[in-house]
Amino acid sequence: MISMLFAIFLIISVLSAASAVPIPYESTTDPNLLNEVPSPYDFGFEFGDDQGMVQYRRESSNVNGEIKGSYGYTDSNGLYRNVEYTAGADGYKAVIRSNEPGLSNQNTADATFFVEPPPPEVLLEPISPEPEVFIPEI
């Protein structure tokens, strides 16, 4: 009985697989988009406050789709980070200049680091304020 059920199941499986017809795939991508020439662009911004904080970003691209840019900040204590980057056929590459605590001149992937010591007053600041402990009254 079990071998009969197995045989019927096997026949149905083979017939199902044999009758399967591949469905043609139609691309939904416009073929004209694949050959579109990149449009060059150029943008940037910078802002700050009266305490000495400045943030900025600049970026531009060319007709080959290659991108060059930079972004960064300087805070009121003199900490800074400046990232200059390119992106194109060779991938993303960055040069990072900073004096943030905890960084080192150890390069990673396609990022090159140039690290200076942080300002002394930054090293004297506590990393975080003392945590507040909340004890509910019962």
Long-range contacts (C-beta under 8 A, 24 or more apart in sequence): 37-63, 38-62, 38-63, 38-64, 38-65, 49-76, 51-76, 52-76, 64-88, 77-119, 77-121, 77-122, 77-125, 78-119, 78-121, 78-122, 79-118, 79-119, 79-122
